[in-house]
Amino acid sequence: MLSRFIPCWANANYANFMNCLFSIFAKLVKFVKFALKQVCACHSIYCTYCLPLLFCLLFSGFGAAGQERVSMFMVDMGYASVHDSYLTPITYDGLDLGLTYEAMRPVRHDKWLWQLQVGADYNYVENNAKNNELHKLMGDITFDMQRQWHGVFTPKLNLSVGPMTQLRAGIVYDAVNSNNPVTLRAHWNVGVTGMATMGTRISRLPITLRYQLQLPAAGVFFAPEYDESYYEIYLGNHRSLAHLGWWGNRFDMTNYLGADLHLGKTTLRIGYRSRLEHWTVNHLKVHDVTHSLVLGLNL
């Protein structure tokens, strides 16, 4: 398989080198989209988002470990589906890339823990005809405090749950639209988060298994009127731009399932993350889904 790329790499011409690099990247994107789209064929919450919880329950036979201090950078790469009726009535599919920093500390004699996540993600998605693409760039900050219980149901299981708050904002860009090429995304919410952690060993390698659910419940988010241009907003039409978000018009959910491999002083993280963002207001509909492989390394 590598022999197909050897002539390209051997050529010292810069243009050929860049064409080769783009070709490899395009093949990688195509493979990731194909593999993950088989899992994502059903966008039902029950099909797509309950599966990690079932995996977590299967791990309940492993021994539990106390919550350790965590400082880690993570890279996400996977499949993204973006539907934004303000820009287009068509759903676009493509690549999801993300970078996240996570800090987590136990407090009050290990009965509580606080968690901070700061991240940014980029979606490059295309329509089925492959003649147009959307670019979505988002950033977010999430903070929570969780009450911990050790040895719940069985001495081998640790659970924690508590309130969370999140601020998330960014843009979606459509190069084809001439009148409304960009839409703004911004929302602040409060909700709940829950986590299960377990520890085991493979030979002499300690591993911490973890499942976490983040579920916003209420907040405020930005959405323009249907077919309203941002130029009209600039001129002073600020009516119906801020909306109260709740499960009746907005539903967000993030699942994470993974394992931390403790290699001496270094911790390697391997996991899976899914995110759902869905809202309907002002005759507009947004339905974004991502499924990504997570690789992380502690500081």
C-alpha positions in Angstrom: 0.0 0.0 0.0 2.8 2.4 0.8 4.4 1.8 -2.6 1.5 3.8 -4.1 2.9 6.9 -2.3 6.6 6.4 -2.8 7.0 8.1 -6.2 5.2 11.1 -4.9 7.3 11.4 -1.8 10.5 10.9 -3.8 9.7 13.8 -6.0 11.4 17.0 -4.6 9.0 19.3 -6.4 7.1 21.4 -3.9 3.8 21.4 -5.8 3.9 17.6 -6.3 4.7 17.2 -2.6 1.7 19.3 -1.6 -0.6 17.4 -4.0 0.6 14.2 -2.5 0.0 15.4 1.0 -3.5 16.5 0.1 -4.2 13.2 -1.6 -3.1 11.2 1.6 -5.3 13.5 3.7 -8.3 13.1 1.4 -7.9 9.3 1.5 -7.7 9.4 5.3 -10.8 11.6 5.5 -12.7 9.2 3.2 -11.7 6.2 5.3 -12.8 7.9 8.6 -16.1 9.0 7.0 -16.8 5.5 5.7 -15.9 3.7 8.9 -17.8 6.1 11.3 -20.8 6.6 9.0 -21.6 2.9 9.4 -22.1 3.6 13.1 -23.8 6.9 12.5 -26.4 5.8 10.0 -29.1 6.1 12.7 -29.2 9.6 14.3 -31.6 8.4 16.9 -30.5 9.4 20.4 -31.2 5.8 21.6 -29.1 4.2 18.8 -26.3 6.7 18.8 -25.8 7.8 22.4 -26.9 5.0 24.7 -24.2 2.6 23.3 -21.3 4.1 25.3 -23.3 3.7 28.5 -23.9 0.1 27.7 -20.1 -0.4 27.1 -19.5 1.2 30.5 -21.8 -1.1 32.3 -20.0 -4.1 30.7 -16.8 -2.8 32.5 -18.4 -3.0 35.9 -16.5 -6.2 36.7 -13.2 -4.4 36.8 -11.7 -3.0 40.1 -12.3 0.6 41.0 -9.6 3.2 41.4 -9.8 6.5 43.4 -10.1 9.6 41.3 -6.6 11.0 40.4 -5.5 14.5 39.5 -5.7 14.9 35.7 -4.1 17.5 33.4 -4.3 16.4 29.8 -4.3 17.6 26.2 -6.6 15.6 23.9 -6.9 15.5 20.1 -10.2 14.4 18.5 -10.6 13.1 15.0 -13.7 11.6 13.4 -17.0 12.0 11.6 -19.2 15.1 11.6 -22.7 15.7 10.3 -23.9 19.4 10.1 -27.4 20.5 9.3 -28.1 24.3 9.5 -31.3 25.4 7.7 -30.2 29.0 8.0 -27.5 28.3 5.4 -28.9 25.3 3.5 -31.7 22.7 3.8 -29.2 19.9 3.1 -27.2 17.9 5.6 -23.4 17.9 5.1 -21.1 15.1 6.2 -17.3 15.2 6.7 -14.4 15.5 9.1 -14.4 16.5 12.7 -11.1 17.7 14.3 -10.8 19.0 17.9 -8.3 20.0 20.6 -9.2 19.9 24.3 -7.4 20.7 27.5 -8.8 19.0 30.7 -8.0 19.6 34.3 -9.6 17.6 37.1 -8.9 17.8 40.9 -10.4 16.0 43.9 -11.3 18.3 46.8 -12.7 18.0 50.3 -11.1 14.7 51.3 -11.9 13.2 47.9 -15.7 13.6 48.4 -15.9 16.2 45.6 -14.0 16.9 42.4 -14.0 19.9 40.0 -13.4 19.6 36.3 -12.5 22.2 33.7 -12.5 21.6 29.9 -11.4 24.2 27.4 -11.6 23.1 23.7 -12.0 24.0 20.1 -13.3 21.9 17.2 -13.4 22.3 13.4 -15.8 20.5 11.0 -15.1 20.3 7.3 -18.2 18.9 5.7 -19.5 18.4 2.1 -22.9 17.8 0.5 -23.6 14.5 -1.3 -22.9 16.0 -4.7 -19.4 17.1 -3.5 -19.8 20.5 -5.1 -20.0 22.6 -1.9 -18.6 22.5 1.6 -19.3 24.1 5.0 -16.7 25.1 7.5 -17.7 25.1 11.2 -15.4 26.4 13.9 -16.4 26.3 17.6 -14.8 26.9 21.0 -16.2 26.1 24.4 -15.4 26.3 28.1 -17.1 23.8 30.5 -16.8 23.7 34.3 -18.5 21.4 36.8 -18.4 20.2 40.5 -19.2 16.6 41.2 -20.0 14.7 44.4 -18.2 11.4 44.5 -19.4 8.1 45.9 -16.9 5.2 46.2 -18.0 1.6 46.1 -21.5 2.1 44.8 -23.5 -1.1 44.3 -20.2 -2.9 44.3 -16.8 -2.1 45.9 -15.4 -1.9 42.3 -17.4 1.0 41.1 -17.0 4.8 41.7 -19.7 7.3 40.6 -19.9 11.0 40.6 -22.6 13.6 39.6 -23.0 17.3 39.9 -23.9 20.6 38.2 -22.1 22.0 35.2 -22.1 25.2 33.2 -20.9 25.7 29.6 -20.2 28.6 27.2 -19.9 27.6 23.6 -19.6 29.8 20.5 -18.4 29.9 16.9 -19.3 30.3 13.3 -20.5 28.2 10.3 -19.3 29.4 6.9 -20.8 28.5 3.5 -18.7 29.8 0.6 -21.5 29.4 -2.0 -24.1 31.7 -0.3 -23.7 35.3 -1.5 -26.3 36.9 0.8 -25.9 35.0 4.0 -22.6 33.1 3.9 -22.0 33.0 7.6 -24.1 32.1 10.7 -23.1 32.7 14.3 -23.5 30.1 17.0 -23.4 31.1 20.6 -25.0 29.6 23.7 -24.6 29.5 27.5 -26.2 26.8 29.5 -26.4 25.0 32.9 -27.0 21.3 33.4 -25.7 18.1 35.0 -22.8 15.8 34.4 -22.2 12.3 35.7 -19.1 10.0 35.6 -18.2 6.4 36.3 -14.5 5.4 36.8 -13.0 2.0 37.2 -9.4 0.7 37.3 -7.9 -2.6 36.2 -4.6 -4.0 34.9 -3.4 -5.6 31.7 -0.4 -7.6 32.8 1.5 -4.9 34.8 -0.1 -1.9 33.0 -2.6 0.0 35.2 -5.6 1.3 33.3 -8.4 3.6 34.4 -11.7 3.2 32.5 -14.1 6.2 32.4 -17.5 7.0 31.1 -18.9 10.6 31.3 -22.2 12.2 30.3 -22.6 15.9 30.0 -26.3 17.0 29.7 -27.2 20.7 29.5 -30.7 21.4 30.7 -31.4 25.2 30.3 -29.7 28.3 29.1 -29.7 31.1 26.5 -28.7 30.9 22.9 -28.5 33.1 19.8 -30.6 32.6 16.7 -31.7 35.1 14.0 -35.1 35.2 12.4 -35.7 32.9 9.4 -34.1 34.5 6.2 -32.9 37.5 8.3 -29.5 38.7 7.1 -26.8 39.8 9.5 -26.8 43.2 7.7 -30.3 43.7 9.0 -29.1 42.9 12.5 -26.2 45.4 12.0 -28.8 48.1 11.0 -30.6 47.6 14.3 -33.1 44.8 13.9 -32.3 43.0 17.3 -35.7 41.5 17.8 -35.9 37.7 18.7 -32.1 37.1 18.7 -31.8 35.7 22.2 -33.8 32.6 23.2 -34.3 30.6 26.3 -33.1 27.1 25.7 -34.6 24.1 27.3 -35.4 20.5 26.2 -38.5 21.7 24.4 -36.5 23.6 21.8 -32.9 22.7 22.4 -31.2 19.4 23.3 -27.4 19.0 23.7 -25.5 15.9 24.9 -21.9 14.8 25.0 -20.7 11.3 25.8 -17.2 10.2 26.5 -15.9 6.6 26.9 -12.2 5.8 27.2 -9.2 4.4 29.0 -6.2 6.0 30.6 -3.0 3.9 30.3 -0.6 4.8 33.1 2.9 4.4 31.6 5.0 5.4 34.6 4.7 9.2 34.9 3.1 9.4 31.5 -0.6 8.8 30.9 -1.9 7.9 27.4 -5.6 8.4 26.8 -7.6 6.5 24.2 -11.3 7.0 23.9 -14.4 7.8 22.0 -16.4 11.0 22.1 -19.9 11.8 20.7 -21.6 15.2 20.7 -25.2 16.1 19.7 -26.4 19.7 19.2 -30.0 20.1 18.2 -32.3 23.1 18.3 -35.4 24.4 16.6 -36.5 28.1 16.8 -37.7 30.8 14.4 -38.5 28.2 11.8 -34.8 27.3 11.8 -33.4 23.9 12.6 -29.8 22.9 13.6 -28.9 19.2 14.0 -25.1 18.6 14.4 -23.6 15.2 15.3 -20.0 14.2 15.8 -18.3 10.8 16.6 -14.6 11.0 17.2 -11.6 9.0 18.3 -9.8 10.7 21.2 -6.1 10.5 21.8 -4.6 12.3 24.9 -1.4 12.8 26.8 -0.9 14.2 30.3 1.2 17.3 31.0 
